[in-house]
Amino acid sequence: MHQVDWIFSETQQRRIRRKTALERITGNGTVSAAVMVCAALLAIIVANTDAYEVLHEFLETPISLALGQVSAGMTVELFVNDFLMAIFFLLVGIELKYEMTVGELRQPKRALLPMVAAVGGVVAPAVIYACLNRGGAIHGWAIPMATDIAFALGVLSLLGNRIPAGVRVFFSTLAIADDLIAIAAIALFYGDSPNPFWLAAAGLTTAALVLLNRTHHVRLAPYMLLGLVLWFCLFQSGVHATLAGVILAFCVPAGSGVKVENLTTWLGQEAVPQLDERFDEEAHILGQHEFTHATAAVERVLHRVSPPLIRLERYISTPVNFFILPIFAFVNAQVRLVGVDLLALALDPVAIGVYLGMLLGKPVGIFGITLLMVKAGVSELPQGVRLGHIAGVGVLGGIGFTMSILISGLAFWSEPPELLAAKAAILAATLTAALVGLAMMSRVSKKSSAA
């Protein structure tokens, strides 16, 4: 910014500095995680006051979404969980596509260890839950298997530079692979019986999105419009509508709309000389039609340099982290304990299965598979990473706030007692995993520094 200060007026410089400061805040994973935690704590407080009934009544308020002559009815709560969370899944899909294009998932050898560890971190919690709930609420098996990327990485960032960069890369790759499995579980096991007509309509809409991508359309508006149509079709089909966000992300182009290798040549030999020729220092900018016409041409080109996927991420990341996720947390963390037998709640098989699945199953699965692969010589730990770090990552993997609450709502939407037990266990396990994981990581980091 300081290198180009002299281009802008003092007023614009101040505005840009304020915007830059705001971007630093909103781009901080720790801050966004803290906002979500505060929203969840506020929800728990409100749920145990007289305001709960008013809030519950509001969340059950019916609203209607229409597409031509076809309409879809839902409650405010369903709008948050099905529509707003589709935008969250759009951001998750963007992160997945990024990693598969230029990140860790592009390099099979480097991604193999955390991806296989993610499978262990999914299977072990599901098995623990299923064993404790066999013959009971078995359909909640997927609740403890999901790791919350935003929350978990936000907690990890509290350690700053005390942990090796390889730990962050390992954990990020693991969490992304974990999310892929969770998305698949939602699609396969937590939707209604599909409606063939609307499923076909969703397929045609997806085909239209793929065609836009293949024909190199770089404007985001057509993708967003078709994305809304896709969401509506999936909502009507019985398949969980949040999957529209992931599908849309994979259809938005990841490439630039210009030949980047020719950009600097064009700017130096054509664009900049034309601007220099047409600029008149003595004339008002409003009267310099040829100059402003030339600048508009440059703007059109430069606007297409950034891939549409990156532009979309810039547009939605802050609203998702500071608006959608806190709203989701507030709406879904309504754990009302007034009049509830706390001992019975704690001993509920659903609560025990979720809590132990997240807090015990995650580290056992992640650490166990990693240890097995390293000792067998199949893979190596990233540079500077010790098995103690992996143990800490396993515990932090038990932070499953967002995805786990979403799955619990799908599994127990018609069974309030089980839903309460699942949500209470999710909150307790997430808090425990965050505190224990931080303590373990801090201790391992001190030992590594001493060594």
VEXKETOR-990565 format. One record per residue (C-alpha): residue number from 0; x, y, z; residue in three letters. Coordinates in nm, 2 decimals. Example, Ala and Ser with C-alpha at 12.3 -4.5 7.8 and 13.67 -1.06 7.14 Angstrom:
2
> 0:1.23:-0.45:0.78:ala
> 1:1.37:-0.11:0.71:ser
END
This chain:
451
> 0:0.00:0.00:0.00:met
> 1:0.27:0.25:0.09:his
> 2:0.44:0.21:-0.25:gln
> 3:0.13:0.36:-0.42:val
> 4:0.02:0.61:-0.16:asp
> 5:0.12:0.90:-0.38:trp
> 6:-0.14:0.79:-0.64:ile
> 7:-0.43:0.85:-0.41:phe
> 8:-0.57:1.16:-0.24:ser
> 9:-0.54:1.19:0.14:glu
> 10:-0.91:1.10:0.18:thr
> 11:-0.87:0.79:-0.03:gln
> 12:-0.56:0.69:0.16:gln
> 13:-0.74:0.70:0.49:arg
> 14:-1.03:0.50:0.35:arg
> 15:-0.79:0.24:0.21:ile
> 16:-0.60:0.22:0.54:arg
> 17:-0.93:0.16:0.72:arg
> 18:-1.03:-0.11:0.47:lys
> 19:-0.69:-0.27:0.50:thr
> 20:-0.72:-0.28:0.88:ala
> 21:-1.07:-0.43:0.86:leu
> 22:-0.95:-0.69:0.62:glu
> 23:-0.67:-0.79:0.86:arg
> 24:-0.93:-0.84:1.13:ile
> 25:-1.18:-1.03:0.92:thr
> 26:-0.90:-1.24:0.77:gly
> 27:-0.79:-1.36:1.12:asn
> 28:-0.91:-1.71:1.19:gly
> 29:-0.89:-1.66:1.56:thr
> 30:-1.12:-1.36:1.55:val
> 31:-1.38:-1.54:1.34:ser
> 32:-1.37:-1.84:1.57:ala
> 33:-1.41:-1.62:1.87:ala
> 34:-1.72:-1.45:1.71:val
> 35:-1.88:-1.79:1.65:met
> 36:-1.81:-1.91:2.01:val
> 37:-1.96:-1.59:2.14:cys
> 38:-2.27:-1.65:1.93:ala
> 39:-2.30:-2.00:2.07:ala
> 40:-2.26:-1.89:2.43:leu
> 41:-2.52:-1.62:2.37:leu
> 42:-2.76:-1.89:2.23:ala
> 43:-2.71:-2.11:2.54:ile
> 44:-2.78:-1.81:2.77:ile
> 45:-3.09:-1.71:2.58:val
> 46:-3.21:-2.07:2.56:ala
> 47:-3.22:-2.08:2.94:asn
> 48:-3.42:-1.76:2.99:thr
> 49:-3.78:-1.65:2.93:asp
> 50:-3.67:-1.52:2.59:ala
> 51:-3.64:-1.88:2.46:tyr
> 52:-4.01:-1.91:2.38:glu
> 53:-4.02:-1.59:2.18:val
> 54:-3.70:-1.69:1.99:leu
> 55:-3.83:-2.04:1.93:his
> 56:-4.16:-1.90:1.80:glu
> 57:-3.96:-1.67:1.56:phe
> 58:-3.75:-1.96:1.43:leu
> 59:-4.06:-2.15:1.35:glu
> 60:-4.21:-1.86:1.15:thr
> 61:-4.29:-1.99:0.80:pro
> 62:-4.14:-1.82:0.50:ile
> 63:-4.18:-1.90:0.13:ser
> 64:-3.93:-1.90:-0.15:leu
> 65:-4.07:-1.91:-0.51:ala
> 66:-3.92:-1.99:-0.85:leu
> 67:-4.19:-1.89:-1.11:gly
> 68:-4.50:-2.09:-1.03:gln
> 69:-4.32:-2.32:-0.80:val
> 70:-4.27:-2.23:-0.43:ser
> 71:-4.09:-2.39:-0.14:ala
> 72:-4.21:-2.34:0.22:gly
> 73:-3.97:-2.34:0.51:met
> 74:-3.92:-2.20:0.86:thr
> 75:-3.67:-1.93:0.95:val
> 76:-3.46:-2.21:1.12:glu
> 77:-3.47:-2.42:0.80:leu
> 78:-3.37:-2.11:0.59:phe
> 79:-3.06:-2.07:0.81:val
> 80:-2.97:-2.44:0.80:asn
> 81:-3.05:-2.51:0.43:asp
> 82:-3.00:-2.18:0.25:phe
> 83:-2.74:-1.98:0.44:leu
> 84:-2.54:-2.29:0.51:met
> 85:-2.53:-2.36:0.14:ala
> 86:-2.32:-2.04:0.11:ile
> 87:-2.09:-2.18:0.39:phe
> 88:-2.06:-2.50:0.18:phe
> 89:-1.98:-2.29:-0.12:leu
> 90:-1.68:-2.15:0.07:leu
> 91:-1.58:-2.51:0.18:val
> 92:-1.61:-2.61:-0.18:gly
> 93:-1.38:-2.33:-0.29:ile
> 94:-1.12:-2.44:-0.03:glu
> 95:-1.14:-2.80:-0.15:leu
> 96:-1.10:-2.69:-0.52:lys
> 97:-0.81:-2.47:-0.43:tyr
> 98:-0.63:-2.75:-0.25:glu
> 99:-0.70:-3.00:-0.53:met
> 100:-0.58:-2.75:-0.79:thr
> 101:-0.26:-2.60:-0.64:val
> 102:-0.26:-2.71:-0.27:gly
> 103:-0.17:-3.02:-0.08:glu
> 104:-0.44:-3.24:-0.24:leu
> 105:-0.27:-3.19:-0.58:arg
> 106:0.04:-3.38:-0.46:gln
> 107:-0.07:-3.74:-0.38:pro
> 108:0.25:-3.83:-0.19:lys
> 109:0.23:-3.53:0.05:arg
> 110:-0.14:-3.55:0.09:ala
> 111:-0.16:-3.93:0.14:leu
> 112:-0.07:-3.93:0.51:leu
> 113:-0.32:-3.67:0.63:pro
> 114:-0.59:-3.80:0.40:met
> 115:-0.56:-4.15:0.52:val
> 116:-0.54:-4.02:0.88:ala
> 117:-0.86:-3.83:0.81:ala
> 118:-1.03:-4.16:0.73:val
> 119:-0.91:-4.30:1.06:gly
> 120:-1.04:-3.99:1.23:gly
> 121:-1.38:-4.05:1.07:val
> 122:-1.42:-4.43:1.12:val
> 123:-1.31:-4.45:1.49:ala
> 124:-1.56:-4.19:1.62:pro
> 125:-1.84:-4.35:1.41:ala
> 126:-1.76:-4.69:1.55:val
> 127:-1.75:-4.57:1.91:ile
> 128:-2.08:-4.40:1.87:tyr
> 129:-2.24:-4.70:1.69:ala
> 130:-2.11:-4.94:1.96:cys
> 131:-2.26:-4.73:2.24:leu
> 132:-2.59:-4.68:2.06:asn
> 133:-2.65:-5.02:1.90:arg
> 134:-3.02:-5.10:1.91:gly
> 135:-3.09:-4.73:1.99:gly
> 136:-3.03:-4.40:1.81:ala
> 137:-2.78:-4.55:1.57:ile
> 138:-2.86:-4.30:1.29:his
> 139:-2.65:-4.04:1.47:gly
> 140:-2.33:-4.22:1.39:trp
> 141:-2.20:-3.94:1.16:ala
> 142:-2.23:-3.67:1.43:ile
> 143:-1.89:-3.71:1.60:pro
> 144:-1.69:-3.77:1.28:met
> 145:-1.67:-3.41:1.14:ala
> 146:-1.40:-3.16:1.21:thr
> 147:-1.49:-2.79:1.20:asp
> 148:-1.22:-2.64:0.97:ile
> 149:-1.27:-2.27:1.06:ala
> 150:-1.30:-2.33:1.44:phe
> 151:-1.02:-2.58:1.46:ala
> 152:-0.77:-2.38:1.26:leu
> 153:-0.87:-2.07:1.45:gly
> 154:-0.79:-2.24:1.78:val
> 155:-0.46:-2.37:1.63:leu
> 156:-0.36:-2.02:1.53:ser
> 157:-0.36:-1.92:1.90:leu
> 158:-0.02:-2.10:1.92:leu
> 159:0.12:-1.86:1.66:gly
> 160:0.47:-1.95:1.54:asn
> 161:0.54:-2.20:1.82:arg
> 162:0.43:-2.49:1.60:ile
> 163:0.60:-2.60:1.27:pro
> 164:0.44:-2.49:0.95:ala
> 165:0.41:-2.86:0.86:gly
> 166:0.16:-2.91:1.14:val
> 167:-0.07:-2.65:0.99:arg
> 168:-0.04:-2.80:0.65:val
> 169:-0.11:-3.15:0.79:phe
> 170:-0.41:-3.03:0.99:phe
> 171:-0.55:-2.83:0.70:ser
> 172:-0.53:-3.12:0.46:thr
> 173:-0.68:-3.36:0.72:leu
> 174:-0.97:-3.12:0.79:ala
> 175:-1.04:-3.07:0.42:ile
> 176:-1.04:-3.45:0.36:ala
> 177:-1.26:-3.49:0.67:asp
> 178:-1.51:-3.24:0.52:asp
> 179:-1.52:-3.43:0.19:leu
> 180:-1.62:-3.74:0.38:ile
> 181:-1.88:-3.55:0.59:ala
> 182:-2.03:-3.40:0.27:ile
> 183:-2.05:-3.74:0.12:ala
> 184:-2.22:-3.87:0.44:ala
> 185:-2.48:-3.59:0.43:ile
> 186:-2.55:-3.66:0.06:ala
> 187:-2.58:-4.04:0.10:leu
> 188:-2.74:-4.09:0.44:phe
> 189:-2.92:-3.77:0.56:tyr
> 190:-3.15:-3.67:0.28:gly
> 191:-3.51:-3.77:0.20:asp
> 192:-3.61:-4.01:-0.07:ser
> 193:-3.50:-3.83:-0.39:pro
> 194:-3.77:-3.69:-0.62:asn
> 195:-3.67:-3.80:-0.97:pro
> 196:-3.81:-3.49:-1.15:phe
> 197:-3.63:-3.24:-0.93:trp
> 198:-3.31:-3.45:-0.92:leu
> 199:-3.31:-3.45:-1.30:ala
> 200:-3.36:-3.07:-1.30:ala
> 201:-3.07:-3.04:-1.06:ala
> 202:-2.86:-3.25:-1.30:gly
> 203:-2.95:-3.03:-1.60:leu
> 204:-2.86:-2.72:-1.40:thr
> 205:-2.53:-2.87:-1.31:thr
> 206:-2.47:-2.95:-1.67:ala
> 207:-2.54:-2.59:-1.76:ala
> 208:-2.28:-2.48:-1.49:leu
> 209:-2.03:-2.72:-1.64:val
> 210:-2.10:-2.58:-1.99:leu
> 211:-2.04:-2.22:-1.86:leu
> 212:-1.71:-2.34:-1.72:asn
> 213:-1.60:-2.52:-2.04:arg
> 214:-1.69:-2.22:-2.26:thr
> 215:-1.47:-2.00:-2.03:his
> 216:-1.73:-1.76:-1.90:his
> 217:-1.56:-1.56:-1.63:val
> 218:-1.84:-1.34:-1.51:arg
> 219:-1.98:-1.46:-1.17:leu
> 220:-2.34:-1.35:-1.23:ala
> 221:-2.45:-1.64:-1.45:pro
> 222:-2.29:-1.89:-1.20:tyr
> 223:-2.47:-1.73:-0.91:met
> 224:-2.80:-1.74:-1.09:leu
> 225:-2.77:-2.10:-1.18:leu
> 226:-2.64:-2.18:-0.83:gly
> 227:-2.97:-2.04:-0.69:leu
> 228:-3.17:-2.26:-0.93:val
> 229:-2.96:-2.56:-0.84:leu
> 230:-3.02:-2.50:-0.47:trp
> 231:-3.39:-2.48:-0.53:phe
> 232:-3.39:-2.80:-0.73:cys
> 233:-3.20:-2.99:-0.47:leu
> 234:-3.42:-2.85:-0.19:phe
> 235:-3.72:-2.98:-0.38:gln
> 236:-3.56:-3.31:-0.46:ser
> 237:-3.50:-3.43:-0.10:gly
> 238:-3.12:-3.43:-0.13:val
> 239:-2.97:-3.19:0.13:his
> 240:-2.97:-2.85:-0.04:ala
> 241:-2.64:-2.73:0.11:thr
> 242:-2.46:-2.96:-0.14:leu
> 243:-2.55:-2.70:-0.41:ala
> 244:-2.27:-2.49:-0.26:gly
> 245:-2.01:-2.75:-0.32:val
> 246:-2.13:-2.83:-0.67:ile
> 247:-2.13:-2.46:-0.76:leu
> 248:-1.77:-2.41:-0.62:ala
> 249:-1.64:-2.69:-0.84:phe
> 250:-1.81:-2.54:-1.15:cys
> 251:-1.67:-2.19:-1.10:val
> 252:-1.35:-2.14:-1.31:pro
> 253:-1.02:-2.16:-1.13:ala
> 254:-0.83:-2.02:-1.43:gly
> 255:-0.76:-1.66:-1.53:ser
> 256:-0.97:-1.50:-1.80:gly
> 257:-0.66:-1.36:-1.98:val
> 258:-0.33:-1.50:-2.10:lys
> 259:-0.13:-1.40:-1.79:val
> 260:0.20:-1.47:-1.96:glu
> 261:0.12:-1.19:-2.21:asn
> 262:-0.02:-0.94:-1.95:leu
> 263:0.30:-0.75:-1.86:thr
> 264:0.40:-0.72:-2.23:thr
> 265:0.06:-0.58:-2.32:trp
> 266:0.06:-0.33:-2.02:leu
> 267:0.42:-0.21:-2.10:gly
> 268:0.39:-0.19:-2.48:gln
> 269:0.03:-0.09:-2.54:glu
> 270:-0.19:0.00:-2.24:ala
> 271:0.04:0.22:-2.04:val
> 272:0.18:0.42:-2.35:pro
> 273:-0.18:0.48:-2.46:gln
> 274:-0.28:0.61:-2.12:leu
> 275:0.03:0.84:-2.12:asp
> 276:-0.05:0.97:-2.47:glu
> 277:-0.42:1.05:-2.40:arg
> 278:-0.37:1.21:-2.06:phe
> 279:-0.40:1.59:-2.05:asp
> 280:-0.27:1.74:-1.72:glu
> 281:-0.45:2.07:-1.78:glu
> 282:-0.80:1.92:-1.85:ala
> 283:-1.06:1.80:-1.59:his
> 284:-1.09:1.42:-1.58:ile
> 285:-1.46:1.45:-1.69:leu
> 286:-1.35:1.60:-2.02:gly
> 287:-1.08:1.35:-2.09:gln
> 288:-1.30:1.10:-2.28:his
> 289:-1.02:0.92:-2.47:glu
> 290:-0.82:0.88:-2.15:phe
> 291:-1.12:0.74:-1.95:thr
> 292:-1.21:0.52:-2.24:his
> 293:-0.86:0.37:-2.24:ala
> 294:-0.86:0.33:-1.86:thr
> 295:-1.19:0.14:-1.89:ala
> 296:-1.03:-0.10:-2.13:ala
> 297:-0.75:-0.16:-1.89:val
> 298:-0.99:-0.21:-1.61:glu
> 299:-1.18:-0.47:-1.81:arg
> 300:-0.87:-0.67:-1.87:val
> 301:-0.73:-0.65:-1.51:leu
> 302:-1.07:-0.75:-1.37:his
> 303:-1.03:-1.08:-1.56:arg
> 304:-0.69:-1.15:-1.43:val
> 305:-0.81:-1.28:-1.10:ser
> 306:-0.97:-1.63:-1.14:pro
> 307:-1.35:-1.62:-1.08:pro
> 308:-1.30:-1.87:-0.79:leu
> 309:-1.07:-1.63:-0.61:ile
> 310:-1.31:-1.33:-0.66:arg
> 311:-1.60:-1.54:-0.53:leu
> 312:-1.40:-1.63:-0.22:glu
> 313:-1.32:-1.26:-0.15:arg
> 314:-1.69:-1.18:-0.18:tyr
> 315:-1.82:-1.44:0.05:ile
> 316:-1.55:-1.53:0.31:ser
> 317:-1.62:-1.23:0.54:thr
> 318:-2.00:-1.27:0.53:pro
> 319:-1.97:-1.64:0.59:val
> 320:-1.73:-1.61:0.89:asn
> 321:-1.88:-1.31:1.05:phe
> 322:-2.25:-1.34:0.96:phe
> 323:-2.36:-1.68:0.85:ile
> 324:-2.16:-1.90:1.09:leu
> 325:-2.25:-1.69:1.40:pro
> 326:-2.61:-1.69:1.30:ile
> 327:-2.60:-2.07:1.25:phe
> 328:-2.43:-2.11:1.59:ala
> 329:-2.69:-1.89:1.76:phe
> 330:-2.98:-2.07:1.60:val
> 331:-2.85:-2.42:1.65:asn
> 332:-2.68:-2.40:1.99:ala
> 333:-3.01:-2.35:2.17:gln
> 334:-2.94:-2.60:2.45:val
> 335:-3.22:-2.55:2.70:arg
> 336:-3.14:-2.71:3.03:leu
> 337:-3.42:-2.57:3.24:val
> 338:-3.61:-2.86:3.40:gly
> 339:-3.37:-3.11:3.24:val
> 340:-3.23:-3.39:3.45:asp
> 341:-2.86:-3.32:3.40:leu
> 342:-2.74:-3.66:3.52:leu
> 343:-2.98:-3.84:3.29:ala
> 344:-2.86:-3.61:3.00:leu
> 345:-2.50:-3.69:3.08:ala
> 346:-2.57:-4.06:3.09:leu
> 347:-2.78:-4.06:2.77:asp
> 348:-2.61:-4.30:2.52:pro
> 349:-2.64:-4.04:2.24:val
> 350:-2.45:-3.79:2.46:ala
> 351:-2.19:-4.04:2.56:ile
> 352:-2.14:-4.17:2.21:gly
> 353:-2.10:-3.82:2.06:val
> 354:-1.87:-3.70:2.34:tyr
> 355:-1.64:-4.00:2.34:leu
> 356:-1.65:-4.02:1.96:gly
> 357:-1.53:-3.67:1.93:met
> 358:-1.29:-3.66:2.22:leu
> 359:-1.15:-4.02:2.21:leu
> 360:-1.23:-4.15:1.86:gly
> 361:-1.08:-3.86:1.67:lys
> 362:-0.73:-3.88:1.84:pro
> 363:-0.73:-4.26:1.83:val
> 364:-0.82:-4.27:1.46:gly
> 365:-0.59:-3.99:1.35:ile
> 366:-0.29:-4.08:1.57:phe
> 367:-0.33:-4.45:1.52:gly
> 368:-0.34:-4.44:1.14:ile
> 369:-0.05:-4.19:1.13:thr
> 370:0.17:-4.40:1.36:leu
> 371:0.09:-4.72:1.16:leu
> 372:0.18:-4.56:0.83:met
> 373:0.50:-4.40:0.96:val
> 374:0.62:-4.71:1.13:lys
> 375:0.54:-4.92:0.82:ala
> 376:0.75:-4.69:0.61:gly
> 377:0.45:-4.60:0.38:val
> 378:0.48:-4.23:0.46:ser
> 379:0.69:-3.98:0.65:glu
> 380:0.60:-3.70:0.89:leu
> 381:0.64:-3.35:0.75:pro
> 382:0.96:-3.17:0.83:gln
> 383:0.98:-3.06:1.19:gly
> 384:0.67:-3.24:1.29:val
> 385:0.68:-3.50:1.57:arg
> 386:0.43:-3.77:1.67:leu
> 387:0.35:-3.55:1.97:gly
> 388:0.22:-3.28:1.73:his
> 389:0.01:-3.55:1.56:ile
> 390:-0.14:-3.64:1.90:ala
> 391:-0.24:-3.28:1.95:gly
> 392:-0.38:-3.26:1.60:val
> 393:-0.59:-3.57:1.68:gly
> 394:-0.74:-3.40:1.99:val
> 395:-0.80:-3.07:1.80:leu
> 396:-0.98:-3.28:1.54:gly
> 397:-1.25:-3.33:1.80:gly
> 398:-1.36:-2.97:1.74:ile
> 399:-1.66:-3.06:1.53:gly
> 400:-1.89:-2.77:1.61:phe
> 401:-2.05:-2.65:1.28:thr
> 402:-2.07:-2.98:1.08:met
> 403:-2.15:-3.19:1.39:ser
> 404:-2.45:-2.96:1.49:ile
> 405:-2.57:-2.96:1.13:leu
> 406:-2.56:-3.34:1.11:ile
> 407:-2.73:-3.38:1.45:ser
> 408:-3.02:-3.16:1.32:gly
> 409:-3.05:-3.39:1.02:leu
> 410:-3.03:-3.71:1.23:ala
> 411:-3.26:-3.61:1.51:phe
> 412:-3.49:-3.34:1.37:trp
> 413:-3.80:-3.53:1.49:ser
> 414:-3.65:-3.65:1.82:glu
> 415:-3.60:-3.35:2.05:pro
> 416:-3.45:-3.54:2.35:pro
> 417:-3.18:-3.71:2.13:glu
> 418:-3.12:-3.37:1.96:leu
> 419:-3.06:-3.20:2.30:leu
> 420:-2.83:-3.48:2.41:ala
> 421:-2.63:-3.46:2.09:ala
> 422:-2.60:-3.08:2.09:lys
> 423:-2.50:-3.07:2.46:ala
> 424:-2.23:-3.33:2.39:ala
> 425:-2.10:-3.15:2.08:ile
> 426:-2.06:-2.83:2.28:leu
> 427:-1.89:-3.01:2.57:ala
> 428:-1.66:-3.21:2.35:ala
> 429:-1.57:-2.91:2.13:thr
> 430:-1.47:-2.71:2.44:leu
> 431:-1.28:-3.00:2.59:thr
> 432:-1.10:-3.07:2.27:ala
> 433:-1.00:-2.71:2.22:ala
> 434:-0.86:-2.68:2.57:leu
> 435:-0.68:-3.02:2.59:val
> 436:-0.55:-2.98:2.23:gly
> 437:-0.41:-2.64:2.30:leu
> 438:-0.24:-2.76:2.62:ala
> 439:-0.09:-3.07:2.44:met
> 440:0.03:-2.86:2.14:met
> 441:0.19:-2.60:2.38:ser
> 442:0.37:-2.87:2.57:arg
> 443:0.50:-3.04:2.26:val
> 444:0.62:-2.71:2.12:ser
> 445:0.81:-2.63:2.44:lys
> 446:0.98:-2.97:2.43:lys
> 447:1.07:-2.92:2.06:ser
> 448:1.22:-2.57:2.14:ser
> 449:1.42:-2.71:2.43:ala
> 450:1.55:-2.99:2.21:ala
END
